[in-house]
């Protein structure tokens, strides 16, 4: 059982100590469901290893607070341990500290100033089709209905608005096979990628301002595939390219930009995920910013706020963890930041 009456720092440690690597979240999801089901002011539902709890007070606004239960594989960093102000352990920063804050609020704010939906979901750290939010959005979209959402991603206690979009493309260069002893009879496709790399080296990334936040795009080669055998001039070489684009572009516009950069080459798109605008102009978001304080910044990376944006729910990233520590063997979170995060969100919910 998770004791939701204990201090949020101790609650974080208890959650960290329940191992929940992606695909193996059942023990933690069971504990979360049991703890929330004991609270009379919440309606609790479950889909797989995703638990959703919500107040139904008839408020004029509904906000959503979400956090994923899963972690990357354990790397000899369990059980958790405390050293000074730091709690060490797998998932402390990404994002069990945020989950603990959300659970503590769910238990101790029975009559918030706005209705609240709490979502604790599975499989965020793996491929998108396994993501718990994807499943809930498909099977129970009404569970995710809200005017504004906060995703408890690690942000070091700073509001990060929206997120970048991402796409991967394959730029193909073709040649002609030949024996390497008589290479002049062929055309070396690997040699032919030089102009592709030259365009990437000369590329100047956009620095757009979107809804008042500064984004920094990036277009980079992330892989090269080519070669037949040690005595064959290759007739094919593929450069894998990743484009991180700001939320003022749609996926289609981002793809068109990549085609323009590599005009004259064969370009195929492998996958893509849309960006999300910051959503900080919404009145509920403004109240959230006022309660949390600080200066919001752009999220440089892709997060599940994009899933909420696709549902028409403006969303931000905000959590006590440090994103630079995510997935590291030496991952930790500041206990002070956990307390500050709980205090800020409590202020916002009780306004």
HUDA-V116869 format. One line per field, one symbol per residue. ss: DSSP state (2 for helix, 1 for strand, 0 for the rest). phi: phi as a letter, one per 20 degrees, with the letter a starting at -180 (. if undefined). psi: psi as a letter, one per 30 degrees, with the letter a starting at -180 (. if undefined). A space follows every 10 residues. Layout:
# HUDA-V116869
ss=???
phi=???
psi=???
This chain:
# HUDA-V116869
ss=0000000222 2222220000 1000022222 2222222000 0011111001 1111000000 0111111100 1000000000 1110011100 0222222222 2222222200 0000111111 1000000222 0222222220 2222000111 1000000001 1010111111 1111010112 2222201000 2222222222 2200000011 0011000111 1111110000 0110011111 1111100000 2222222222 2000011111 1110010000 0022222222 2200001100 0000222222 0000111000 0022200000 0111222222 2222222220 0
phi=.eefefgfff fgfffffegb fgncegffff fffffffeef ededcbcmdd dccbecdmff ccdcccbeee cfgfcmdcff bdcmeddeqf ngecbfffff fffffgedcf cffbfcddcc cdleecfgfe fffgffffeb gffdfaeacc efffcmmdfd elafebbdcd ddddcbfaff fcffedcfff ffegffffff fefdffcfdc lndedcebcb fcaccaodaf ccffdbbcde cddddffede gfffffffff fdgndeccee bacfecfgmf efgfffffff ffnndfcfee qdcfffffgf endfbceaaf feffdgmefe gbbfffffff ffffffgffe f
psi=kkjfflkfee eeeeeefjkh kkfhgeeeee eeeeeeffjf gkkklkjbgk kkkklifglf lklkkkkkfl llkkhghkll lkjbgkjklk geejhfeeee eeeeeeegif ilfkkkkkkj llhfgakeff keeeeeeeei fffgklfkkk khkkghgkkj kalllklklk jkkkbkklkf fhfffajjee fffefeeeee efkjkkilkj hfkjljlkjk kglkklkelf gkkkgkkkkk kkjjllggkl eeeeeeeeee ehkfljkkke lkkllklegf fkeeeeeeee eealjllkjj lklffeeeef ggjkllkjlf ljfffkgleg klkkeeeeee eeeeeeeefg .
